[in-house]
Amino acid sequence: MPRAAAPRLPRRRPDPFPYLLLLPALLLMAAVNLTPILQGFYMSLLKLNQFTLAQYLDAPFVGLDNYRRVLFDGASPLRAGLGLALRNTLLYTAVVSLSAIAIGLGMALLMNRDFPGRNLARTLLLLPWIVPSYVVGSLWGFMWQRDVGIINTVLVDWLHLLDERPFWLIGANSFWAIVIPTVWRTWPVLMLIFLAALQSIPEDPYEAATLDGVSRWQQFLHITLPLLKPVILIQLMFQIIDNIYSYNLVSMMFGNGAGYPGEWADLLMPLLTRQSFSYWLFGQGAAVSFVMMALMLVFVGLWLRAFRQQMSDTPHA
Amino acid sequence: MPKPSPRARALLDLLTWAIVGLSLLPIAWMLLSSLRNYSEIANGAQLGAGLDLRWQNYRELWIRVDFFGFFRNSLIICGLSTLLSTACAVCAAYALARLRFRGGNAFSLAITVTQVIPGMLFFLPLYMLYRQLGERYGLVLLDSMQGLVFLYVALFTPASIWIMRGFFVAIPRELEDAAIIDGCSRLGAFVRIVLPLSAPGIIATATFVFLLAWDELFFAWVLTSSAEVQTIPVGIRLFVSQFQHRYDLMMAAGAVSTLPVLLVFFAGQRYFVKGLAAGAVKG
């Protein structure tokens, strides 16, 4: 039978090759994502503290009591700071995400022209993004120092913008002390992504609009922005996810992280680790993690439902 | 677009470069401070006369803190994680990009979900899991390099699969089909045809994983406790509590720990920026 000449027919028996290729990734994801999700949910139903931790499978089962405590019980140490941390995290996420996208977009428009040293400028701009975030935390923690920090020197001694040297790492100012470095580090990479999107837009609509006497601002509003919308929406979603779980910057900027960064700079992840390990409230910590996870899934679900159509027609998908 | 006047163009060029320069100032300040005298910084002398630059701080990092021990640990852990994660991602991404099989969509969905719920939320169960495996089965994962490497590979593989998949999709399928008709096996075509062509993608993915691993502080802090395995971020953080006001040393440590990512970035830059621009990498 001339088998070699026959066209290849789809096999009935499933081919093991794709499954073999997937196996390593699948095992890893099962070990580090799936197992902890299930185990974490079980932990959130147990009374886990320093006394029951060693034999944690035998810890008393308390049902949803941990959830009740972290959500409603004022006597729980974890509950105590949760409200503030939640407020700070939501504000921080909103301010950082929106301003990084706005600045990134503005700079992408500025960089989308021919100018001397364009490629060099792009490479240099990515440097703040390359500097590890824990280094950004300790660097800005130094720059924000009241007496020896360069920021007060510039603002007070050189530019005379302020009469007194403000504290940047204490009080409401500390909110801006964590927002500004995050934006500084984030906008360049957004600029690069928007720049790529801008370059995929054809010239014709602009030429036609110019002939019709449409102003540049109107062209931006009615041509550029709608075409960039899918990219902006995707990046905004990633920004929100990333910033809600922000940890490195705060923990490096405010000393060794076991300390309290203050009522304006305490974010959810630093609070969660600090409180979990200082009071050994692992059951309640797991409950907080689960609430956060559920909220994030709901958020992303709603987001995709609202914008899926617009996000799927990305110009460079 | 309407062409602006030469004058306006020159102004815009100037503005652009001014912003570039301004955004680089903090990095310049880090480098400058790392070379400055401790007492000068502590006295609040900013850039007065008698700027005394020296390399002393970098030597002191070596002698007083054994910072280079942390550096070595970071290199080993991040290097191994990069190799293993990229290898896993290449295999899985090829399957997703090219082969049709049952469960492929479910796997893609699982990858998306891991991107949406960061592994950070699982630190308590993971900590307990590592503890239990050590106490019951003698599997040393807590406070060990293998524990961190295993975790990093698992954490960074889903995103790597996504980047790699984009590169595989861009390679024309006809090349493989031709090789298979010529008598190559599926695996043979993958190894001989597809892998060499996807080298830029592999470099981009590896660069991406290395940058992420190098920046990881959270799990390294929670899961390690001895200096033999702790990475640079943990080292710097311990160091902050010990040498609270030695900003000179801290800035030197920052400069030293930025160097490897900078080198890796510049080595893989061409491919990496392309991957980034393709929207595959999240910012």
Interface residues (C-beta under 8 A of the other chain):
Chain A: P14 D15 F17 P18 Y19 L21 L22 P24 A25 L26 L28 M29 A31 V32 N33 T35 P36 I37 Q39 G40 M43 Y56 M107 L110 M111 R113 F115 P116 G117 A121 R122 T123 L124 L125 L126 L127 P128 I130 V131 P132 S133 Y134 V135 S138 L139 W140 F142 M143 Q145 D147 V148 I150 T153 D157 P181 W184 T186 P188 V189 L190 L192 I193 L195 A196 A197 Y206 T210 R216 Q219 V231 I234 Q235 F238 Q239 I241 D242 Y245 Y247 N248 S251 M252 G255 N256 G257 A258 M269 T273 S276 F277 F282 G285 A286 S289 F290 M292 M293 M296 L297 V300 T314 H316 A317
Chain B: M1 P2 R9 L12 D13 L15 T16 W17 I19 V20 S23 L24 P26 I27 W29 M30 S33 I41 A42 N43 G44 Q46 A87 C88 A89 C91 A92 Y94 A95 L96 L99 F101 R102 G104 F107 A110 I111 T114 Q115 V116 I117 P118 G119 M120 L121 F122 F123 L124 P125 L126 M128 L129 Q132 F150 L151 V153 A154 L155 T157 P158 I161 R186 L187 L211 W214 D215 L217 F218 W221 V222 I232 P233 I236 R237 L238 V240 S241 Q244 Y247 M250 M251 A253 G254 S257 T258 V261 L262 F265 Q269 V273 L276 A277 A278 G279 K282 G283
